Amino acid sequence: MNNSSTSSSELKLFLRKSLVRMIAFLAVAIAVFFIRLPREYYFSIPEKSSFSKITWNENRLNTIDNLDNTVVFVGSSICLNGINDSLLNTLDSTGTTYLNLGQSHTCFAITDVLLDNIVLDRKLHPKKVMLCFKGDAMASLIHSMYPVTASSQKILQSAGDYNTFLLPQILKRISWNVNYLTEKVKFDDRDHLKIFKSNYGFEPQRYRDSSEVEVIYQRLKVGSEANFRSIEQTTQGVQHGIKTKLFLTKVDYMENVKYQRTVFERSARMLDEHGIDYDIILYPNMISARMNKPHLMADYIKHTFKGIDYSKHDIIFMTDTAFTDARNYADMNHLNPTGAELLTRKVYEHIKQ
């Protein structure tokens, strides 16, 4: 046999072996992905991280028998840092209670899982749910802890909702399932100081000198104002040029914004189907407030989420000029404790109406 035929047969053997190994690896990976581990394990993963509020939410819900007289707030860090549920419970003497289940980082997908767990799994019926919406844009990407809170089936189903980050989420689920078997022989380098410890779900932002906030404002002002103008044009039905259309398509799919829109509306529909009242809180944004257009994102919400009946569900947005003041902010979207108290009182006034 000549060298050429030997090399050819060796290549074929190598390719066959590689294919067999790849198929075996995929079979094992799929099996590991579908392993059903204790719920407590998954929710212990973020406990000693910057996402420890996820664990706190789970533990808090485990202590609750019903939410019949509770107003529940859900959303991202702007909810976590912006709604003081301790203050709300102090203000209200009627017996209604308030619970902030906000979580840091991109919120809609992981909030959808949280609401499904509350309503569908735990069979709880909140008096009202406040869906919290970022004040300057749609959420993008996907929460890195999504595969912790979502079941394997939910992760796979997200493909039908245009989740373009499906593969990384599957791989994370697999890695955490493997970790369940190996964590006992690993060094635990997680930070105990990051465990969220409070009787309430509000976490105040640190105060930042208003001059620092103004520096952030000046750095972001031009780009953010252009973003708001684009949002305004979209809401008004203005036809975008080809460059803008391509950019929006990139944002929809490469940054997963289409998925976030789909999931937000799915959550609202689920609440409607189960007879749970809800409103939408549009958080203050310093740039839109200074443009004197705090309603821009409210208009966008109405334009985008046409499945929501706005005669039944309000969009709460802040017109108070106090939200143009840098002294109330930690950055363009996040309020410091003073700003959070102001917002909380405004939201309370609306709820009591």
N, C-alpha and C positions, 0 to 999 in steps of 0.2 A: 504494500500500500504506500502510495507516495505521500509526501508531507502535506500536500494540499488537501487530499481526502481525509487524512488524519485530523488536520486542523478543523475541517468542516464537521466531522463527527463529534469532535470535542466541543465545538461551539453549540451544536444541537443538544448534546447532553447537558451542557451548562445551562442552556435556555430552558430545557425541560425541568431540570432541578430547581432553577430560579422560579419558574412558574408554579411548581408544586409547593415550594416554600412560601411563595406569595399567597397562594390560595389558603394554605394552612394558617398563615399569619392573619389573613382577613377573617377566617372562620373563628379563630380564637378572639380576635378583636371584637367581632360582632357579638360573640357569646359574652365577653366581659362587659360590653356596653349594656346588654340587657339584664345583667345581674341586678336583682332587687335587694339593696342593702337597707339596713335600718334608717329610717328618716332622721333619727337623732345623729347618726354619723355625718350625713351630708350637712346638717345645720351646725355641726361642731367645727366644720372646716373654716368658716369666716370668723369664728368667735374671737380669735386673738389677732385680728387684722383690722385694717381701716374699714372693712365692711362688717364689723361686729354688730352693727344695728340689725342686720338680717337675722342673726342668732337671737338677739333680744326680742325682735318681733315674734319669732316662732315661740320662744319661751313664754312671752306675755300672752299670746293667744292660747297656749296650753293651760293657762290659769283661768280662762274665761268660759263661763257657761252660756252666756248669751250677750248679744250686742243690741238688744231691742231698743235700748234707750241711749245708745252711744253714737256720736258723730265721729266717723273714722276718716282720717286724712291719709291719702296715699300719694306717693310721688318720689321724686329724686331728692338730692341734698337741699334744694331750695325749699322743699317741704320740711325735711328733717331740721334745717337750720332756721326756718322762717315761721313756723306755727308753734307757738308756745302752749302746749296742751295743759301744762300746769296752771298757767294763767287763765285759760278758758274754764277749767274746772273750778277755779276760785271765783271767776266772774259770775258763773251760772249757779243760781240757787234753786233751780226748778227741779233738779233731779236728773237732768240730762248730763251725760258725761262725754268727755272728748278724749280721743286717742290718736296720737301721731304715729303712724306706721311708715313714715318716710324712710327712704334708704338712699345712701350716697350713690352717685354715678347715674348713668343713663337708665331711665326708669321704666318705660312703658311695657317692655316684654316681661321684666321681672315683677312689675306691679300686676300685670295680667295673671301671672301664676299665683301671686299672693291673693288676689281677689277670688280666683277660682277655688283656692284652698279654703278661704273664709266661707264662701257661699255654697259651693258644691260639695266640698269634702266635710267641712265642719258643720254644715247646715245652720250657719249663723245668719242673722238678718239684721244688719245695722240699721239704725234709725235713718241715717243719711251717710252717704259717702261723698267726700270732697276729692275730686280728681284734680291733681295739681299739675299745671302746665307751665313749662319754662317760658320766660317772658321775651326771649329774643329769637327763638328758632325751634324747629322740630328737633327732638332728640335723634341722635344718630348712633351708628355702631350697635353694640349690644352689651349688656352688663356682663362682666367677666365671671360673675357668680351665677349666671343663669343656669348652667348645668348642675349646680348644687340644688337649686330650688325646683327646677322643672324635672318631671319624670322623663324617662327615655322616650316614651310615646309622645309626650308633649314636645320634646326637642325635635323628633322626626316630623311631627305635624307642622312645625314652624316653617318647613320648606314650602308648604302650601300657602303660607302667608307671606311668601317672598323673602324669607330669611336667607340672605346671601352669605351669612357667616355660619352656615350650618355645619360644615366640616370641622372648623376649629372647636365648635361646641361639642360635637361628638367625640373628638379626641380628648377634650378636657374631661368629659364624663368617664371615658375609658381610663384616663390617668388617675382620677380620683377613686375609681373602683379598684384599680391595682393598688393604690395607696392604702386601702382598707386592709389589705393582706400584709403590707410591708411596713406600715407606720410604726409598729412596735419595735422595730430594729433601727429606726431612724432617730437622729438627734432632733429634738423639738426646739427649733429656733424662733418660734412664734413669740409675739410680744404680749405678755399678760397685761401690760399697762393699756393696751388698746381695747380691752374688753369694755363694752358699753354697759355702764352701771348707773341706772336711774330708775326712779319710780314712774317717770314719764318719758315719752318718746322724743321730746324736743332736745336738740343738742345745739347750744349757742355757738355761733362763730366768734372768733376772737375779734376784738376791736382793732381797727387799723387806722392810723392817722389819716384824716381826710385829705391831706396833701398827697399821700401815697395813692389814694383812690383817684384823685384828680389826674395823677400821672398815668394810671391805668386807663382812665377815661380818654385822655388825649391820644394814647397809643391805639385804642380800639375804635375811636370815634368815626373815622372816615369809612373804614370797612363795615362797621355795624350800621351806619346810616345808609350805606349802599344796600346792605342786606334788607333793611326795613323798607327801603323804596321798592326793591324787587318784590317783597312780600305784598306791599300795597298794590303794585301793578298786577300781580297775580290775582289778588282778591277782586280787583276792578275789571278783570277780564282782558287786560292789555296783552296783545300778542307779543311774545318775546322773540328776539332775534335768534339766529341759529346758534350762536355762541352760548347764549343764555340757556337755550333748550338743551344743548349738549352738556352744559354744566349741571343743570337740574337733573338730567338723566344719570349723570355720574353720581350725584349726591343720592339719588333714589336707590341705586343698586350697589355702587361701590362703598357707600357709607351707610347703606341699610335703612335709609330714611323711609322708604316706601313700606318696609316691614313695620317700622315703629308706628306709622299712621294706621296701618291695618290693625295692629294689635290694640291701639288706643280705642278705635271704634268698636272692636270686638268686645273689649271690657265694658264699654258703655252699653252695648247691646245686651250683654249678659245680665247687667244690673237691671235693665228694663224688663227683661224676660222674667226676672224673679221678683219684680215689684219693689225694687229697692230704689229709693229716691237718691238722686245725686245732682250735684252742681259741679262746675269747673272753676277752679281758681287760677287766674292768670297772674303769675307773680310779677311784681314790679321789676322793671328794667330801667336803669338810670339813663341810658341813652335814648330810649323811646320816650321816657318821661320828659327829658330835656328837649326832645323834638316836639313836645306838646302833642304827641300822638300815642298815648298809652293804650288806645283802643286797637292799634294795628293788628296785634296777634289775635285779639278777640274777633275781629272781622275775618281774619284768616281761618280761625277755627270754624266759624259759621260757614265759610265758603268751602272748606275742605271736608268737614264731617257732616255731610248732608243727611246722614241717617239718624242724627240726634234731633229730637223735638225740642227746640229752644223755647217753646211756649211753656214747657214743663221744667226745663233745666236751664238755670241761669249760668252766664259766664260772669264771674266776679273779677273786675279789674279796677285798679287804683287810679283815681283821678286827683288825689290829694297831692298838692305841689311839694309836700314834704319828701316825696319820693324822687325829687330832683336833687336833693341835698346829699352830697357825698358823705356827710357825717352819719348817715343812716346805713351806709353800705360797708361791706368788706371787699367787694369787687362789683362788677357791673350788674350781677344777678343776685348775689348772696347778701342778705341783710345782716348787719351786726345785731347784737341783742336789743339795742334801742329801736332799730328799724323793725326787728321781728315783733317787738311789743306793739309798735304802731300798727303793723299789718294784722297782727292777731286781733287787736281791738276792732279794726275795720271789718274783718271777717266775722267777728262775733256780732257786730251790729247788723250785718246782712243776714246772718242765720236767725237772729231773734226777730227779724221782720217777718 
